[in-house]
Structure formats: structure tokens, C-alpha cells
Amino acid sequence: MSLLLGIETSCDETAAAIVENGVHIRSNVVASQIELHAQYGGVFPEMASREHVLKTVPVVERALADGRADWSDLDAIAVTYGPGLAGSLLVGVNTAKGLALARELPLIGVNHLEGHIYASWLDGTGEPAPEFPLLCLIVSGGHTELVLMRGHGAYELLGATRDDAAGEAFDKVARLLGLGYPGGPAIQKAAEQGDARVPASRQKLPRAWLEGSYDFSFSGLKTAVLRLVNGAEGRLSAPDIAAAFQEAVVDVLVEKTRLAAEQFGVRQVLIGGGVAANKLLREQMRARLPVPVHIPPIALCTDNAAVIASAGFFHFASGERSGWDLDVVPGLRLVNL
């Protein structure tokens, strides 16, 4: 048995978790900063890093207690070192390095995007472990990427966003419509009261298909919503516009994923990241894709440390270790690649 402590501080969630053998969650503690940043309509980086300084050690201590684990039980410490906000990442990485050095434990640096992928390996999903080759759609506030995965650690980037990520577009459109922060849940809630066909019948919201590639683009859709809002003169409700916007985003995400799944003959599709919590996306993926779709529970879609510990376990099991010179990489890409 291998027991890993995971630490995640890439943005505004301070998280720590204890995970057994990369699949069994013994604890998963998350201290959210949503209320703190809501007044700004988005994450205030300096404030986020200061909150991490205050919360990281207490969150780690609680994760150990909830996971019925002592330091002597741990085999390694896994920590997110990128991508993310530099100040936030520094708190997590330096905490992990200090703890690992003091407790004489191996240190495993983990790519945050890998964490979103490995959410599907955790037993909280209630589904069997994914089978290779598989296709991963990572959709979050900062990323929208299609990744082909032929084995653990073997990634091939098929497509990525050329401008706004899907989650970023949700946040910006929610702000345009006065729906609050975070944008994903706000848009979904409003859309449930709206009719996507109403604004679409007056000004069809665009889908950027970018023929010949698996790339994404949502900036044009965001601009179209802005024009729709400014030209509506009160005739179109925020719920109707939210419904049309959500439908347009989901349509592109699902169709691009479907085409890639067919072209590369994958056995399964995984979805990860905050936007994977969207109800319409989850429904449409399962309805329209030709292969089984693995979608984590909502609690494992948003930022948390269990997914970091899971990804870290597979690096640890393959003999990988990070040096004491591990540093943060805010713009880190998912490559080996």
C-alpha cells in the first residue's frame, strides 16, 4: 500500500488530501476563497496567495486527521507546481518541500492538468478504472484542451483554446449578464429558467468550428453575447441569453470531442476540470459520444488535492521523484507532450 499526501494551491482553493494507491480517497479537504473574491468578480491573485499562507498548514493537518494518517504512514508528498497563479503555487510548493525535507519523504511535482485527468481514477467516481487508449477533455477556467492518452504519462495534445478557455468565457458572460461569480454555476442556474431558442432566433450565437483542427475559440461567442446584450433593449432576458450561450459552448465541446474520439479509435472519453460540472455538458457528452464517457463527481471536477495525490501516485509508482530545486511554473503545459 502507498499513501500520498496531496497539496493543491494553484488558484484560490487551499486543498490537501490523503489518497491510498492512487485510487482510494481517505480525506479530501478544501478551503474555498469564493466569498472573498466574489466582490471583485474574479480571483485577486495577491489576496489568494495570502490566504494560502494562512490556511495551508491547518488544511494539511485536517487532511491527516480525517485520513487517519500519521506522518510515518506517508510514502510521499505530491504538490501542484503549475500551471496557475505564481504566488499561490509558491505557497503550496514551498510548504510541500519543507514538509518533505523535514519528514524525509519523496517529493513529487504534479501538473495541475494531470490532476483533472486523474480525477477519473479515484474510486469516488463509482466507475471502473479508465482503459487506454482514451481521450481527455480538460475544461476549466484557464484551460480547454483535448488530449490523447495512450498510457500513464503518455500524452498527445490534439487541440487547445486559441483565446479564452471555456470557463473563462462562462465567467465573462456571467459578468456581462450581471449573474455574479463564479460564472459557471451562475450561467447554468440562469439557463435553467431560459429558452436557448429565443435569442438564437433573433441573432444566432456563433460556433467557432475551426475546420481542420481540434482547437477551440470562444472569444467570438463572448463578443456576440455582448452585442446581443447591448442590442436587446430589454426584449431578451438574461436567462434566455445564458441558455443560448451555454448551448453554444457545449455544442462545440461535445462535437469536437466526438470527432476526435472517432478519428483516434479511443475506448473511452474522460472529462475533467471545473466546467465538467456543467449539467448540460455532462448530459450531452453521454448522449452524443460513441464510446463510454467517464465524468467525475462534481466535487472532483473543481480544484482539490485528491486528484493531485492520485496523479502523483502514478509518477511515484514509476520511480519518478522531484528534486529540492522544484520550482513553480505558472505557464506549465501538459507535455511529453
Secondary structure, DSSP 4 states (H G I P E B T S, - for coil): --EEEEEE-SSSEEEEEEEETTTEEEEEEEEE-HHHHHTTTS--HHHHHHHHHHHHHHHHHHHHHHTT--GGG--EEEEEEESS-HHHHHHHHHHHHHHHHHHT--EEEEEHHHHHHHGGGSGGG-SPPP-SSEEEEEESSS-EEEEEEEETTEEEEEEEBSS--HHHHHHHHHHHTT--SSHHHHHHHHHTTS-THHHHHHSPPP----TTS--B--HHHHHHHHHHHHHHTTSS-HHHHHHHHHHHHHHHHHHHHHHHHHHHT-SEEEEESGGGG-HHHHHHHHHH-SS-EE---HHHHSS-SHHHHHHHHHHHHTT----TT----TT------
